[in-house]
Amino acid sequence: MEYKAGYELALQTIKEIPDITAMAGTNDMVALGIRDALVITAL
């Protein structure tokens, strides 16, 4: 659940703020979801 939350929230954030320069996760699983969303969107 944490991975999915990080992933989905990161995708939403990237859509809303395309020039974002940093994101932080509250734990490793959230951070991995964020990382994968960034990789998918090639940021």
N, C-alpha and C positions, 0 to 999 in steps of 0.2 A: 504494500500500500504506500509506503513512504517513497519508494522509487517512482511509482506511477505519479504521485502527487508532485514530486520535484520535476519530473519530465513534462507533465501537462502544464504546470504553472510557468515553467521556463518557456515553453512554446507560446503560451498566451502573452507573457511579458515581452518576448521578442517581437511578436506581432504588434503590440501596443507601443513599444519603445524600441524601434529597430536600431537605434544608435547607442544602445546600452553598452557600457564598458566593463561592468562587473556584476557578478551574482554570487551569493553565498548560500550554502545549505546548512541546516541545523544539525545534520548528522551525515555520516558517510553515504547512506542509501539515498537520501535526498540529493546530495551532491553528485552522485553517479547519474541520477535522473537528469539533473541540470546539464551535466557534461554531455550526455547522449543527445539531448535536445540541441545543444550547441553544435555538436558534430553533424547531426542531421541537417541543420540549417546552414552549415558551413561557415559559422562565425568563429 
